Amino acid sequence: MKSIKKITALIACALLIFSFAACNNGQSEPVQLNKVTGLIITDNSLTWDAVPNAQGYTVNVSGKKVTVKTNSFDLSAFEVKETVIRVMANGDEQNYLSSQWSNRIVYDPSNYKNTDPRFSFTLNSDLSSYTISAGEEKPTGVLQIPSTFNNRPVTVIARNSFTDCEITKLIIPETIKVIERYAFARCLLLESIQIKGNALTEIGEYAFSFNRALKLLNIPQSVAVIGEYMVGTNDKEPTLTIYIGAAEVQEGWHETALDGFNKPVETVFGVENFDEAFENYEKDNDSEADSETENQQ
């Protein structure tokens, strides 16, 4: 009996030791948080991709460390010419260890300010592109919309943004994807609109309406949506010529998209080279103007 009791006791001890060891093995080691990525500077604001399970972040600005709760940081207080920045995700140090420092990003305030008073830029929700609108000074004469800001593409022209501007010629870059409604309405001196590239997919309603002097416009083949009365005006002169990349009116174009109210509109479909078409149009117009001058003399 004694031997049986001893064996039973030994077995119980062994089971106890095994259970204790199993419990210890079941306890997970702290996990290091992912390294911070996606650092972007917009104007005077630094943002980055949120790190799961982070308790906050430490921002190292040229040796000065600041702790923040969210994945953004205001740089307006740092007025030095050039600053090196790194960010670390903070863990609770029990279940999650703090991350390694991010790759560095250099901040130079002079590179992140809009110096052209004709324009205003708003960062889009994708944090990788901008929407443009008119700035404090309304543009005049020839207006070329910039294709980039802060090294990121300008993809949207905001609604009502350049309404009533005294521009004569408009050049829209190949980065623009959307022109919102009334973007260039009532620009009474505007004669030509040239849209570069094939990125544009949508032109909002009345985008170029009430531009009584408008003579020339092109629509790339990439455009899938055109709002109603895109070029609406009641002025009967001059005739508006529209060069269109598509071979025919496409599904998604509003039935009154090319209806200029009482304005005569001539549409030319299947145009492959807009630059050449614009150049030939201007040459023809210059020749006609020269002929009229000679006749008058």
C-alpha positions in Angstrom: 0.0 0.0 0.0 2.8 2.4 0.9 4.4 1.8 -2.5 1.1 2.5 -4.2 0.7 5.7 -2.2 4.2 6.8 -3.2 3.6 6.1 -6.8 0.3 8.0 -6.7 2.1 11.0 -5.0 4.8 11.0 -7.6 2.3 10.9 -10.4 0.4 13.8 -8.8 3.6 15.8 -8.5 4.5 15.1 -12.1 1.1 16.2 -13.3 1.3 19.4 -11.2 4.7 20.2 -12.6 3.5 19.5 -16.1 0.4 21.7 -15.7 2.6 24.6 -14.3 5.0 24.3 -17.2 2.0 24.2 -19.7 0.6 27.4 -18.1 3.9 29.1 -18.5 4.3 28.0 -22.1 0.7 29.3 -22.8 1.6 32.8 -21.7 2.5 34.8 -25.0 5.5 37.0 -25.2 4.9 40.7 -25.8 4.7 41.5 -29.6 6.5 44.4 -31.1 4.2 46.9 -32.9 4.6 47.4 -36.7 6.9 50.1 -37.9 5.2 53.4 -38.8 4.8 53.9 -42.5 3.1 56.2 -44.9 4.5 59.5 -43.6 3.1 62.5 -45.6 3.5 66.2 -45.0 0.7 68.5 -46.2 1.2 72.2 -45.7 2.3 72.2 -42.0 0.7 68.9 -41.0 2.4 65.5 -40.8 0.2 62.3 -41.0 1.0 58.6 -41.2 -0.8 55.3 -41.4 -2.3 54.2 -38.1 -0.6 51.2 -36.4 -3.0 48.6 -34.9 -2.9 48.3 -31.1 -0.7 51.5 -30.7 -1.3 53.4 -27.5 -0.1 56.6 -29.2 3.0 57.8 -31.0 6.3 59.5 -30.3 7.4 62.1 -32.9 11.1 62.8 -33.0 11.7 66.2 -34.6 15.5 66.7 -34.9 16.0 65.2 -31.4 13.0 66.8 -29.7 10.5 64.1 -28.8 6.8 64.8 -28.5 4.0 62.2 -27.7 0.7 62.4 -29.5 -2.5 60.2 -29.3 -3.5 60.3 -33.0 -1.6 59.7 -36.3 -1.0 63.3 -37.1 1.3 66.1 -35.9 1.2 69.9 -36.4 4.6 71.2 -37.7 3.7 74.9 -37.7 5.7 75.5 -34.5 8.9 74.4 -36.2 10.1 77.3 -38.3 13.6 76.0 -39.0 14.6 75.6 -42.6 15.1 71.9 -42.5 14.0 69.3 -40.0 14.4 65.5 -39.9 11.4 63.6 -38.5 10.9 60.0 -37.4 7.8 58.5 -35.7 7.5 55.5 -33.3 4.3 53.7 -32.4 4.0 53.3 -28.6 3.0 50.0 -27.1 1.6 49.2 -23.6 4.9 47.4 -22.9 3.0 44.4 -21.5 1.3 42.9 -24.5 2.8 45.2 -27.2 6.3 46.6 -27.3 6.9 50.0 -29.0 7.9 49.8 -32.7 11.1 50.7 -34.3 11.6 54.2 -35.5 10.1 54.9 -38.9 12.2 55.9 -41.9 13.0 59.6 -41.7 11.2 62.3 -43.6 12.7 65.8 -44.1 10.5 68.8 -43.5 11.4 72.1 -45.2 8.6 74.7 -44.6 9.4 76.5 -47.8 8.5 73.4 -49.8 5.0 73.0 -48.4 3.5 76.5 -48.9 1.3 77.6 -51.7 3.0 80.7 -53.1 0.5 81.3 -56.0 -2.4 83.4 -54.7 -4.5 82.4 -57.6 -4.9 78.9 -56.3 -6.0 77.0 -53.2 -5.4 73.3 -52.6 -7.2 70.8 -50.4 -5.9 67.3 -49.7 -8.3 64.6 -50.9 -9.5 61.8 -48.7 -7.0 59.4 -50.3 -4.2 61.5 -48.8 -2.3 61.2 -52.1 -3.9 63.9 -54.3 -5.4 67.4 -54.2 -8.5 69.3 -55.2 -7.8 72.8 -56.6 -10.0 75.9 -56.4 -9.4 79.6 -56.8 -7.3 81.4 -54.2 -7.4 84.9 -52.9 -6.7 86.5 -56.3 -8.9 85.5 -59.2 -6.9 84.5 -62.2 -7.0 86.5 -65.5 -5.7 85.9 -69.0 -4.3 82.5 -69.9 -4.9 80.0 -67.0 -2.9 76.8 -66.8 -4.1 74.6 -64.0 -1.0 73.1 -62.1 -0.7 69.3 -62.4 0.9 68.8 -59.0 1.2 70.3 -55.5 3.5 69.1 -52.7 4.8 66.5 -55.2 1.3 65.0 -55.5 -1.1 65.1 -58.4 -4.0 67.6 -58.6 -7.0 65.4 -59.6 -10.1 67.5 -59.0 -11.3 71.0 -59.9 -13.8 72.0 -57.2 -17.3 73.2 -57.9 -17.8 76.9 -58.4 -14.1 77.3 -58.0 -13.2 79.6 -61.0 -16.6 81.1 -61.7 -16.6 84.7 -63.0 -12.9 84.7 -63.6 -11.6 87.0 -66.4 -9.6 84.2 -68.1 -9.2 84.0 -71.9 -7.7 80.6 -72.4 -7.8 77.5 -70.1 -5.4 74.6 -70.1 -6.3 71.6 -67.9 -3.5 69.1 -67.2 -3.5 65.4 -67.8 -3.8 64.6 -64.0 -7.3 66.0 -63.7 -10.0 63.3 -63.2 -13.0 65.3 -62.3 -14.2 68.8 -63.1 -17.1 69.6 -60.8 -20.3 71.6 -61.6 -20.0 75.3 -62.4 -16.2 75.1 -62.1 -15.6 77.6 -64.9 -19.1 79.1 -65.4 -19.6 82.7 -66.4 -16.0 83.3 -67.5 -17.2 85.8 -70.1 -13.8 86.3 -71.8 -12.9 82.6 -72.1 -12.4 81.6 -75.7 -10.7 78.2 -75.6 -10.5 75.2 -73.2 -7.9 72.5 -73.8 -8.0 69.3 -71.8 -4.7 67.4 -71.8 -4.3 63.6 -71.6 -6.9 60.9 -71.0 -7.4 60.9 -67.2 -10.6 63.0 -67.1 -13.7 60.9 -66.4 -16.3 63.3 -65.3 -17.4 66.9 -66.2 -20.1 68.3 -64.0 -23.3 70.1 -65.1 -22.9 73.7 -66.2 -19.1 73.3 -65.8 -18.4 75.6 -68.8 -21.8 77.3 -69.1 -22.5 81.0 -69.8 -19.1 81.6 -71.4 -20.4 83.7 -74.2 -17.0 84.0 -76.0 -16.2 80.3 -76.0 -15.1 79.0 -79.4 -13.1 75.8 -78.8 -13.3 72.9 -76.4 -12.1 69.3 -76.5 -13.4 66.2 -74.6 -11.0 63.3 -74.2 -12.2 59.8 -74.9 -11.8 58.9 -71.2 -14.7 61.1 -70.2 -17.6 58.8 -69.2 -19.9 61.3 -67.5 -21.0 64.8 -68.7 -23.6 66.7 -66.8 -26.4 68.7 -68.4 -25.8 72.0 -70.1 -22.0 71.7 -69.8 -21.6 74.5 -72.3 -25.0 76.2 -72.1 -25.3 79.8 -73.2 -27.9 81.8 -75.1 -25.4 83.8 -77.2 -25.7 82.9 -80.8 -22.1 83.9 -81.7 -19.4 82.7 -82.0 -20.0 79.1 -83.0 -18.5 76.7 -80.5 -16.4 73.8 -82.0 -16.1 70.8 -79.7 -13.4 68.2 -80.6 -14.4 64.8 -79.1 -12.0 61.8 -78.8 -14.9 59.3 -78.8 -16.4 58.2 -82.1 -19.9 59.0 -80.9 -22.0 60.2 -78.0 -21.3 57.8 -75.1 -23.6 56.3 -72.5 -23.3 58.4 -69.4 -23.4 61.7 -71.3 -26.4 63.8 -70.4 -28.7 64.2 -73.4 -28.3 68.0 -73.1 -24.6 67.9 -72.4 -23.6 69.3 -75.8 -26.7 71.6 -76.0 -25.6 75.2 -75.9 -29.1 76.6 -75.4 -29.3 78.9 -78.4 -25.6 78.8 -79.1 -24.6 77.0 -82.3 -22.4 74.0 -81.5 -20.3 72.0 -84.0 -19.1 68.7 -82.7 -16.3 66.8 -84.4 -16.0 63.1 -83.2 -13.1 60.7 -83.4 -10.3 63.3 -83.0 -7.1 61.5 -82.1 -4.6 64.4 -81.7 -6.1 67.4 -79.8 -2.8 69.4 -79.9 -2.8 69.2 -83.7 -6.5 70.0 -83.9 -6.1 73.1 -81.7 -3.0 74.2 -83.7 -4.9 73.9 -87.0 -7.9 75.7 -85.6 -5.8 78.6 -84.5 -4.0 78.8 -87.9 -7.3 78.8 -89.7 -8.7 81.5 -87.5 -5.5 83.6 -87.9 -5.8 83.3 -91.7 -9.5 84.3 -91.6 -8.6 87.3 -89.4 -5.8 88.4 -91.8 -8.2 88.1 -94.8 -10.8 90.3 -93.1 -8.2 92.9 -92.2 -7.0 93.0 -95.8 -10.6 93.3 -97.1 -11.2 96.2 -94.7 -8.1 98.0 -96.0 
